[in-house]
Each structure stands twice: as C-alpha cells, then as structure tokens.
Amino acid sequence: QRKKQMPEVEQQYRKLTADLDSARKSHADISEKQVQAQLSEVLEKEQKGERFTLVEPPPLPEDPTSPNRPAILFLGLVLAVAAGVGSVATRESLDETLHGAASVNNVLGISPLATIPYILTERDHASQRRQRRLILVMLLVLALVLVLVIHFFIMPLDIIWFSVLRRLGI
C-alpha cells in the first residue's frame, strides 16, 4: 500500500517544495523593499535625497563626435585625385610614340619637311558636342551624389540649412 501512495506523496512533496520556494522569494522581495524604504526614509530625514527638476532639456547635438566623416571624405578625395594623376603621369612617361613636329625634331635632330594638320569633320564636331553634353550630365550627377553624401554621411541638409539661417540671424 505504501508503494501505491508513493507517487501521490512525491507529488505533494514537490508542491510543498515549490510553495516554500515561492514564499522564500516573496519574503526576500519584501525584505529588499523594506530595506530600500528605510534607506529612502533616512535620506529624506537627512535631506540628502533632494529632488531635481528639469528646467530645460539639453539640446540635441548637431554633429557627431566620431567618426570624422568630412576628414575621411576629404582624404578619400585627395587620394583618388593623387591616384588619377599618378596613373596618368606613369602612362605618359611610358609612352614612346611621337606626337607633332617638335617630337620628331627632338628625336631625329632635323625638322620634318611638311606636317599634315588634323581637319575636323562634321562627325568630329558632333562627337565633341556629345562629349560636352556627357561631361555636363556627369557634373550634374556628381553634384547630386555630393549633396546626397553630405546629407547621409556628414549632416542632414535641413540641419545645415537651419544652422546657416541661425548664423545669418534670420
């Protein structure tokens, strides 16, 4: 008969153990709250627990402290220009072709008898106009990209606008 009652007794034992654990936790919570209440009462009596009121909220920063994005963009721009100039200079120094009468005179030591000028055709003029339009479009796209980079990586444009207006006194 004891073996039959064993699961029931074990279940009751577990329930009692769980109740004891929850009672201990609630006792610990109540004790902790009582200690905090006593501490705050002592602080109020000694007037060390003064209350502060927020008169004016702190202003939001207008620019981040790090990373220094303008310096990174400027350094990237300088390095890109330097790489472009360096590659062009290397290409020109390795080019051994002759261009014009002066080059022939420098290499051979004698002037050529005649030179044939380059005559621009209508096709060349159209090509130059297309190149000018392409350069204009590329400059506009570059300006747009620059504005977007400033907006997303340096400072939003509306904050820049209001900062300029504030400095102008408007």
JOKALIN-V132121 format. One record per run of one state. SS is the DSSP state (helix for helix, strand for strand, loop for the rest). FROM is the first residue (numbers start at 1). TO is the last residue. If there is no record, write none. Layout:
BEGIN
SS:FROM:TO
SS:FROM:TO
END
This chain:
BEGIN
loop:1:1
helix:2:45
loop:46:68
helix:69:94
loop:95:100
helix:101:108
loop:109:121
helix:122:154
loop:155:156
helix:157:168
loop:169:170
END
